[in-house]
Amino acid sequence: MTTGEFDELGPKLIEQHAKLIPGAKFIVYKDAAHVTQWDAAEQSVKDAREFFRSVDTKK
């Protein structure tokens, strides 16, 4: 689960939700708000690709 440092939902809430999902990863993007795909575009794409690759290798 991802969130921005300044997300109106708050990183603490997102982290709590991530802890409820077995195997979930929690990422906070520095200097980003709610739409991390805009505020941290390069890093969020990198992290999404890394996630998809890791899931794709599990069969």
PDB file with SEQRES, HELIX, SHEET and CRYST1 records, atoms N, CA, C and O in Angstrom:
SEQRES   1 A   59  MET THR THR GLY GLU PHE ASP GLU LEU GLY PRO LYS LEU          
SEQRES   2 A   59  ILE GLU GLN HIS ALA LYS LEU ILE PRO GLY ALA LYS PHE          
SEQRES   3 A   59  ILE VAL TYR LYS ASP ALA ALA HIS VAL THR GLN TRP ASP          
SEQRES   4 A   59  ALA ALA GLU GLN SER VAL LYS ASP ALA ARG GLU PHE PHE          
SEQRES   5 A   59  ARG SER VAL ASP THR LYS LYS                                  
HELIX    1 AA1 PRO A   11  LYS A   19  1                                   9    
HELIX    2 AA2 THR A   36  ASP A   39  1                                   4    
HELIX    3 AA3 ALA A   41  ASP A   56  1                                  16    
SHEET    1 AA1 2 THR A   2  GLY A   4  0                                        
SHEET    2 AA1 2 ILE A  27  TYR A  29  1                                        
CRYST1    1.000    1.000    1.000  90.00  90.00  90.00 P 1           1          
ATOM      1  N   MET A   1       0.844  -1.157   0.000  1.00  0.00           N  
ATOM      2  CA  MET A   1       0.000   0.000   0.000  1.00  0.00           C  
ATOM      3  C   MET A   1       0.892   1.222   0.000  1.00  0.00           C  
ATOM      4  O   MET A   1       1.930   1.255   0.661  1.00  0.00           O  
ATOM      5  N   THR A   2       0.474   2.222  -0.748  1.00  0.00           N  
ATOM      6  CA  THR A   2       1.278   3.436  -0.858  1.00  0.00           C  
ATOM      7  C   THR A   2       0.474   4.643  -0.403  1.00  0.00           C  
ATOM      8  O   THR A   2      -0.756   4.661  -0.459  1.00  0.00           O  
ATOM      9  N   THR A   3       1.204   5.639   0.045  1.00  0.00           N  
ATOM     10  CA  THR A   3       0.599   6.900   0.453  1.00  0.00           C  
ATOM     11  C   THR A   3       1.651   7.995   0.356  1.00  0.00           C  
ATOM     12  O   THR A   3       2.853   7.729   0.356  1.00  0.00           O  
ATOM     13  N   GLY A   4       1.175   9.220   0.275  1.00  0.00           N  
ATOM     14  CA  GLY A   4       2.093  10.343   0.295  1.00  0.00           C  
ATOM     15  C   GLY A   4       2.280  10.845   1.713  1.00  0.00           C  
ATOM     16  O   GLY A   4       1.416  10.679   2.574  1.00  0.00           O  
ATOM     17  N   GLU A   5       3.408  11.452   1.930  1.00  0.00           N  
ATOM     18  CA  GLU A   5       3.727  12.016   3.245  1.00  0.00           C  
ATOM     19  C   GLU A   5       2.636  12.983   3.718  1.00  0.00           C  
ATOM     20  O   GLU A   5       2.351  13.074   4.912  1.00  0.00           O  
ATOM     21  N   PHE A   6       2.033  13.702   2.768  1.00  0.00           N  
ATOM     22  CA  PHE A   6       1.024  14.701   3.105  1.00  0.00           C  
ATOM     23  C   PHE A   6      -0.389  14.284   2.689  1.00  0.00           C  
ATOM     24  O   PHE A   6      -1.265  15.134   2.529  1.00  0.00           O  
ATOM     25  N   ASP A   7      -0.610  12.993   2.516  1.00  0.00           N  
ATOM     26  CA  ASP A   7      -1.930  12.478   2.145  1.00  0.00           C  
ATOM     27  C   ASP A   7      -2.939  12.841   3.232  1.00  0.00           C  
ATOM     28  O   ASP A   7      -2.657  12.692   4.421  1.00  0.00           O  
ATOM     29  N   GLU A   8      -4.112  13.316   2.823  1.00  0.00           N  
ATOM     30  CA  GLU A   8      -5.129  13.707   3.795  1.00  0.00           C  
ATOM     31  C   GLU A   8      -5.643  12.529   4.620  1.00  0.00           C  
ATOM     32  O   GLU A   8      -6.172  12.729   5.713  1.00  0.00           O  
ATOM     33  N   LEU A   9      -5.495  11.310   4.113  1.00  0.00           N  
ATOM     34  CA  LEU A   9      -5.878  10.137   4.899  1.00  0.00           C  
ATOM     35  C   LEU A   9      -4.857   9.850   5.994  1.00  0.00           C  
ATOM     36  O   LEU A   9      -5.186   9.284   7.037  1.00  0.00           O  
ATOM     37  N   GLY A  10      -3.656  10.237   5.749  1.00  0.00           N  
ATOM     38  CA  GLY A  10      -2.605  10.078   6.741  1.00  0.00           C  
ATOM     39  C   GLY A  10      -1.868   8.758   6.628  1.00  0.00           C  
ATOM     40  O   GLY A  10      -2.493   7.699   6.563  1.00  0.00           O  
ATOM     41  N   PRO A  11      -0.551   8.813   6.604  1.00  0.00           N  
ATOM     42  CA  PRO A  11       0.260   7.602   6.509  1.00  0.00           C  
ATOM     43  C   PRO A  11      -0.019   6.589   7.623  1.00  0.00           C  
ATOM     44  O   PRO A  11       0.068   5.382   7.392  1.00  0.00           O  
ATOM     45  N   LYS A  12      -0.350   7.062   8.817  1.00  0.00           N  
ATOM     46  CA  LYS A  12      -0.606   6.129   9.922  1.00  0.00           C  
ATOM     47  C   LYS A  12      -1.796   5.226   9.623  1.00  0.00           C  
ATOM     48  O   LYS A  12      -1.751   4.028   9.903  1.00  0.00           O  
ATOM     49  N   LEU A  13      -2.861   5.790   9.055  1.00  0.00           N  
ATOM     50  CA  LEU A  13      -4.045   4.997   8.721  1.00  0.00           C  
ATOM     51  C   LEU A  13      -3.719   3.966   7.648  1.00  0.00           C  
ATOM     52  O   LEU A  13      -4.123   2.808   7.751  1.00  0.00           O  
ATOM     53  N   ILE A  14      -2.999   4.380   6.633  1.00  0.00           N  
ATOM     54  CA  ILE A  14      -2.650   3.463   5.545  1.00  0.00           C  
ATOM     55  C   ILE A  14      -1.736   2.354   6.066  1.00  0.00           C  
ATOM     56  O   ILE A  14      -1.870   1.196   5.669  1.00  0.00           O  
ATOM     57  N   GLU A  15      -0.826   2.702   6.938  1.00  0.00           N  
ATOM     58  CA  GLU A  15       0.053   1.686   7.524  1.00  0.00           C  
ATOM     59  C   GLU A  15      -0.756   0.675   8.337  1.00  0.00           C  
ATOM     60  O   GLU A  15      -0.484  -0.524   8.279  1.00  0.00           O  
ATOM     61  N   GLN A  16      -1.741   1.147   9.089  1.00  0.00           N  
ATOM     62  CA  GLN A  16      -2.600   0.238   9.857  1.00  0.00           C  
ATOM     63  C   GLN A  16      -3.322  -0.734   8.929  1.00  0.00           C  
ATOM     64  O   GLN A  16      -3.413  -1.926   9.225  1.00  0.00           O  
ATOM     65  N   HIS A  17      -3.832  -0.232   7.814  1.00  0.00           N  
ATOM     66  CA  HIS A  17      -4.514  -1.101   6.856  1.00  0.00           C  
ATOM     67  C   HIS A  17      -3.545  -2.110   6.238  1.00  0.00           C  
ATOM     68  O   HIS A  17      -3.892  -3.276   6.046  1.00  0.00           O  
ATOM     69  N   ALA A  18      -2.344  -1.658   5.931  1.00  0.00           N  
ATOM     70  CA  ALA A  18      -1.348  -2.561   5.345  1.00  0.00           C  
ATOM     71  C   ALA A  18      -1.023  -3.711   6.289  1.00  0.00           C  
ATOM     72  O   ALA A  18      -0.783  -4.834   5.846  1.00  0.00           O  
ATOM     73  N   LYS A  19      -1.014  -3.433   7.583  1.00  0.00           N  
ATOM     74  CA  LYS A  19      -0.716  -4.474   8.567  1.00  0.00           C  
ATOM     75  C   LYS A  19      -1.803  -5.543   8.613  1.00  0.00           C  
ATOM     76  O   LYS A  19      -1.564  -6.647   9.102  1.00  0.00           O  
ATOM     77  N   LEU A  20      -2.978  -5.230   8.116  1.00  0.00           N  
ATOM     78  CA  LEU A  20      -4.078  -6.195   8.108  1.00  0.00           C  
ATOM     79  C   LEU A  20      -4.013  -7.149   6.915  1.00  0.00           C  
ATOM     80  O   LEU A  20      -4.742  -8.140   6.871  1.00  0.00           O  
ATOM     81  N   ILE A  21      -3.149  -6.852   5.957  1.00  0.00           N  
ATOM     82  CA  ILE A  21      -3.041  -7.664   4.740  1.00  0.00           C  
ATOM     83  C   ILE A  21      -1.754  -8.483   4.801  1.00  0.00           C  
ATOM     84  O   ILE A  21      -0.658  -7.924   4.774  1.00  0.00           O  
ATOM     85  N   PRO A  22      -1.886  -9.796   4.883  1.00  0.00           N  
ATOM     86  CA  PRO A  22      -0.675 -10.635   4.940  1.00  0.00           C  
ATOM     87  C   PRO A  22       0.245 -10.382   3.736  1.00  0.00           C  
ATOM     88  O   PRO A  22      -0.192 -10.408   2.586  1.00  0.00           O  
ATOM     89  N   GLY A  23       1.509 -10.143   4.027  1.00  0.00           N  
ATOM     90  CA  GLY A  23       2.491  -9.942   2.972  1.00  0.00           C  
ATOM     91  C   GLY A  23       2.486  -8.566   2.335  1.00  0.00           C  
ATOM     92  O   GLY A  23       3.226  -8.322   1.383  1.00  0.00           O  
ATOM     93  N   ALA A  24       1.661  -7.665   2.848  1.00  0.00           N  
ATOM     94  CA  ALA A  24       1.578  -6.326   2.261  1.00  0.00           C  
ATOM     95  C   ALA A  24       2.864  -5.543   2.511  1.00  0.00           C  
ATOM     96  O   ALA A  24       3.558  -5.743   3.508  1.00  0.00           O  
ATOM     97  N   LYS A  25       3.148  -4.662   1.591  1.00  0.00           N  
ATOM     98  CA  LYS A  25       4.284  -3.746   1.725  1.00  0.00           C  
ATOM     99  C   LYS A  25       3.705  -2.345   1.873  1.00  0.00           C  
ATOM    100  O   LYS A  25       2.724  -2.006   1.211  1.00  0.00           O  
ATOM    101  N   PHE A  26       4.299  -1.536   2.728  1.00  0.00           N  
ATOM    102  CA  PHE A  26       3.835  -0.171   2.992  1.00  0.00           C  
ATOM    103  C   PHE A  26       4.914   0.811   2.548  1.00  0.00           C  
ATOM    104  O   PHE A  26       6.068   0.708   2.963  1.00  0.00           O  
ATOM    105  N   ILE A  27       4.526   1.766   1.700  1.00  0.00           N  
ATOM    106  CA  ILE A  27       5.479   2.752   1.181  1.00  0.00           C  
ATOM    107  C   ILE A  27       4.911   4.153   1.373  1.00  0.00           C  
ATOM    108  O   ILE A  27       3.758   4.414   1.030  1.00  0.00           O  
ATOM    109  N   VAL A  28       5.725   5.056   1.923  1.00  0.00           N  
ATOM    110  CA  VAL A  28       5.363   6.474   2.045  1.00  0.00           C  
ATOM    111  C   VAL A  28       6.267   7.260   1.101  1.00  0.00           C  
ATOM    112  O   VAL A  28       7.492   7.148   1.163  1.00  0.00           O  
ATOM    113  N   TYR A  29       5.651   8.055   0.227  1.00  0.00           N  
ATOM    114  CA  TYR A  29       6.423   8.883  -0.695  1.00  0.00           C  
ATOM    115  C   TYR A  29       6.621  10.267  -0.089  1.00  0.00           C  
ATOM    116  O   TYR A  29       5.662  10.978   0.214  1.00  0.00           O  
ATOM    117  N   LYS A  30       7.875  10.624   0.078  1.00  0.00           N  
ATOM    118  CA  LYS A  30       8.245  11.925   0.645  1.00  0.00           C  
ATOM    119  C   LYS A  30       7.794  13.049  -0.280  1.00  0.00           C  
ATOM    120  O   LYS A  30       7.885  12.941  -1.502  1.00  0.00           O  
ATOM    121  N   ASP A  31       7.310  14.123   0.322  1.00  0.00           N  
ATOM    122  CA  ASP A  31       6.877  15.334  -0.398  1.00  0.00           C  
ATOM    123  C   ASP A  31       5.706  15.076  -1.348  1.00  0.00           C  
ATOM    124  O   ASP A  31       5.501  15.844  -2.288  1.00  0.00           O  
ATOM    125  N   ALA A  32       4.941  14.017  -1.122  1.00  0.00           N  
ATOM    126  CA  ALA A  32       3.786  13.701  -1.966  1.00  0.00           C  
ATOM    127  C   ALA A  32       2.508  13.823  -1.144  1.00  0.00           C  
ATOM    128  O   ALA A  32       2.524  13.754   0.085  1.00  0.00           O  
ATOM    129  N   ALA A  33       1.400  14.006  -1.860  1.00  0.00           N  
ATOM    130  CA  ALA A  33       0.094  14.084  -1.202  1.00  0.00           C  
ATOM    131  C   ALA A  33      -0.702  12.830  -1.564  1.00  0.00           C  
ATOM    132  O   ALA A  33      -0.149  11.730  -1.565  1.00  0.00           O  
ATOM    133  N   HIS A  34      -1.985  12.982  -1.870  1.00  0.00           N  
ATOM    134  CA  HIS A  34      -2.863  11.836  -2.095  1.00  0.00           C  
ATOM    135  C   HIS A  34      -2.614  11.134  -3.439  1.00  0.00           C  
ATOM    136  O   HIS A  34      -2.667   9.907  -3.514  1.00  0.00           O  
ATOM    137  N   VAL A  35      -2.350  11.892  -4.474  1.00  0.00           N  
ATOM    138  CA  VAL A  35      -2.169  11.294  -5.807  1.00  0.00           C  
ATOM    139  C   VAL A  35      -0.671  11.070  -6.039  1.00  0.00           C  
ATOM    140  O   VAL A  35       0.001  11.858  -6.703  1.00  0.00           O  
ATOM    141  N   THR A  36      -0.183   9.984  -5.476  1.00  0.00           N  
ATOM    142  CA  THR A  36       1.255   9.732  -5.535  1.00  0.00           C  
ATOM    143  C   THR A  36       1.745   9.481  -6.956  1.00  0.00           C  
ATOM    144  O   THR A  36       2.924   9.680  -7.252  1.00  0.00           O  
ATOM    145  N   GLN A  37       0.845   9.044  -7.837  1.00  0.00           N  
ATOM    146  CA  GLN A  37       1.240   8.810  -9.224  1.00  0.00           C  
ATOM    147  C   GLN A  37       1.657  10.110  -9.904  1.00  0.00           C  
ATOM    148  O   GLN A  37       2.417  10.078 -10.872  1.00  0.00           O  
ATOM    149  N   TRP A  38       1.184  11.230  -9.426  1.00  0.00           N  
ATOM    150  CA  TRP A  38       1.603  12.537  -9.953  1.00  0.00           C  
ATOM    151  C   TRP A  38       2.768  13.099  -9.149  1.00  0.00           C  
ATOM    152  O   TRP A  38       3.764  13.562  -9.705  1.00  0.00           O  
ATOM    153  N   ASP A  39       2.621  13.050  -7.832  1.00  0.00           N  
ATOM    154  CA  ASP A  39       3.598  13.696  -6.958  1.00  0.00           C  
ATOM    155  C   ASP A  39       4.932  12.955  -6.876  1.00  0.00           C  
ATOM    156  O   ASP A  39       5.975  13.566  -6.645  1.00  0.00           O  
ATOM    157  N   ALA A  40       4.892  11.654  -7.063  1.00  0.00           N  
ATOM    158  CA  ALA A  40       6.109  10.835  -7.014  1.00  0.00           C  
ATOM    159  C   ALA A  40       6.060   9.831  -8.161  1.00  0.00           C  
ATOM    160  O   ALA A  40       6.228   8.628  -7.965  1.00  0.00           O  
ATOM    161  N   ALA A  41       5.829  10.349  -9.349  1.00  0.00           N  
ATOM    162  CA  ALA A  41       5.565   9.506 -10.522  1.00  0.00           C  
ATOM    163  C   ALA A  41       6.664   8.475 -10.786  1.00  0.00           C  
ATOM    164  O   ALA A  41       6.382   7.284 -10.924  1.00  0.00           O  
ATOM    165  N   GLU A  42       7.874   8.919 -10.854  1.00  0.00           N  
ATOM    166  CA  GLU A  42       8.971   8.012 -11.204  1.00  0.00           C  
ATOM    167  C   GLU A  42       9.116   6.892 -10.178  1.00  0.00           C  
ATOM    168  O   GLU A  42       9.237   5.724 -10.547  1.00  0.00           O  
ATOM    169  N   GLN A  43       9.105   7.238  -8.905  1.00  0.00           N  
ATOM    170  CA  GLN A  43       9.282   6.232  -7.856  1.00  0.00           C  
ATOM    171  C   GLN A  43       8.074   5.308  -7.753  1.00  0.00           C  
ATOM    172  O   GLN A  43       8.237   4.110  -7.522  1.00  0.00           O  
ATOM    173  N   SER A  44       6.861   5.842  -7.921  1.00  0.00           N  
ATOM    174  CA  SER A  44       5.682   4.986  -7.818  1.00  0.00           C  
ATOM    175  C   SER A  44       5.616   3.982  -8.972  1.00  0.00           C  
ATOM    176  O   SER A  44       5.180   2.848  -8.775  1.00  0.00           O  
ATOM    177  N   VAL A  45       6.040   4.381 -10.158  1.00  0.00           N  
ATOM    178  CA  VAL A  45       6.094   3.441 -11.288  1.00  0.00           C  
ATOM    179  C   VAL A  45       7.141   2.364 -11.009  1.00  0.00           C  
ATOM    180  O   VAL A  45       6.896   1.182 -11.250  1.00  0.00           O  
ATOM    181  N   LYS A  46       8.287   2.762 -10.508  1.00  0.00           N  
ATOM    182  CA  LYS A  46       9.344   1.806 -10.174  1.00  0.00           C  
ATOM    183  C   LYS A  46       8.845   0.798  -9.150  1.00  0.00           C  
ATOM    184  O   LYS A  46       9.070  -0.403  -9.297  1.00  0.00           O  
ATOM    185  N   ASP A  47       8.168   1.280  -8.115  1.00  0.00           N  
ATOM    186  CA  ASP A  47       7.668   0.385  -7.067  1.00  0.00           C  
ATOM    187  C   ASP A  47       6.560  -0.528  -7.585  1.00  0.00           C  
ATOM    188  O   ASP A  47       6.498  -1.698  -7.209  1.00  0.00           O  
ATOM    189  N   ALA A  48       5.695  -0.012  -8.434  1.00  0.00           N  
ATOM    190  CA  ALA A  48       4.623  -0.843  -9.013  1.00  0.00           C  
ATOM    191  C   ALA A  48       5.228  -1.953  -9.872  1.00  0.00           C  
ATOM    192  O   ALA A  48       4.796  -3.103  -9.796  1.00  0.00           O  
ATOM    193  N   ARG A  49       6.214  -1.615 -10.678  1.00  0.00           N  
ATOM    194  CA  ARG A  49       6.862  -2.628 -11.524  1.00  0.00           C  
ATOM    195  C   ARG A  49       7.534  -3.703 -10.669  1.00  0.00           C  
ATOM    196  O   ARG A  49       7.450  -4.893 -10.973  1.00  0.00           O  
ATOM    197  N   GLU A  50       8.194  -3.274  -9.608  1.00  0.00           N  
ATOM    198  CA  GLU A  50       8.852  -4.220  -8.708  1.00  0.00           C  
ATOM    199  C   GLU A  50       7.811  -5.152  -8.076  1.00  0.00           C  
ATOM    200  O   GLU A  50       8.037  -6.358  -7.973  1.00  0.00           O  
ATOM    201  N   PHE A  51       6.691  -4.602  -7.663  1.00  0.00           N  
ATOM    202  CA  PHE A  51       5.626  -5.412  -7.083  1.00  0.00           C  
ATOM    203  C   PHE A  51       5.095  -6.421  -8.098  1.00  0.00           C  
ATOM    204  O   PHE A  51       4.972  -7.605  -7.785  1.00  0.00           O  
ATOM    205  N   PHE A  52       4.780  -5.964  -9.307  1.00  0.00           N  
ATOM    206  CA  PHE A  52       4.233  -6.864 -10.321  1.00  0.00           C  
ATOM    207  C   PHE A  52       5.217  -7.972 -10.676  1.00  0.00           C  
ATOM    208  O   PHE A  52       4.812  -9.115 -10.886  1.00  0.00           O  
ATOM    209  N   ARG A  53       6.493  -7.647 -10.744  1.00  0.00           N  
ATOM    210  CA  ARG A  53       7.503  -8.676 -11.034  1.00  0.00           C  
ATOM    211  C   ARG A  53       7.550  -9.712  -9.913  1.00  0.00           C  
ATOM    212  O   ARG A  53       7.659 -10.910 -10.174  1.00  0.00           O  
ATOM    213  N   SER A  54       7.467  -9.255  -8.681  1.00  0.00           N  
ATOM    214  CA  SER A  54       7.532 -10.201  -7.554  1.00  0.00           C  
ATOM    215  C   SER A  54       6.310 -11.100  -7.516  1.00  0.00           C  
ATOM    216  O   SER A  54       6.423 -12.276  -7.172  1.00  0.00           O  
ATOM    217  N   VAL A  55       5.164 -10.581  -7.857  1.00  0.00           N  
ATOM    218  CA  VAL A  55       3.936 -11.377  -7.864  1.00  0.00           C  
ATOM    219  C   VAL A  55       3.939 -12.333  -9.044  1.00  0.00           C  
ATOM    220  O   VAL A  55       3.467 -13.464  -8.930  1.00  0.00           O  
ATOM    221  N   ASP A  56       4.463 -11.890 -10.169  1.00  0.00           N  
ATOM    222  CA  ASP A  56       4.482 -12.703 -11.369  1.00  0.00           C  
ATOM    223  C   ASP A  56       5.360 -13.944 -11.208  1.00  0.00           C  
ATOM    224  O   ASP A  56       5.112 -14.965 -11.850  1.00  0.00           O  
ATOM    225  N   THR A  57       6.373 -13.864 -10.363  1.00  0.00           N  
ATOM    226  CA  THR A  57       7.274 -14.996 -10.176  1.00  0.00           C  
ATOM    227  C   THR A  57       6.707 -16.042  -9.210  1.00  0.00           C  
ATOM    228  O   THR A  57       7.220 -17.159  -9.134  1.00  0.00           O  
ATOM    229  N   LYS A  58       5.651 -15.682  -8.473  1.00  0.00           N  
ATOM    230  CA  LYS A  58       5.022 -16.623  -7.535  1.00  0.00           C  
ATOM    231  C   LYS A  58       3.928 -17.393  -8.259  1.00  0.00           C  
ATOM    232  O   LYS A  58       2.979 -16.809  -8.782  1.00  0.00           O  
ATOM    233  N   LYS A  59       4.075 -18.701  -8.281  1.00  0.00           N  
ATOM    234  CA  LYS A  59       3.059 -19.515  -8.950  1.00  0.00           C  
ATOM    235  C   LYS A  59       2.614 -20.639  -8.082  1.00  0.00           C  
ATOM    236  O   LYS A  59       1.759 -21.429  -8.485  1.00  0.00           O  
TER     237      LYS A  59                                                      
END                                                                             
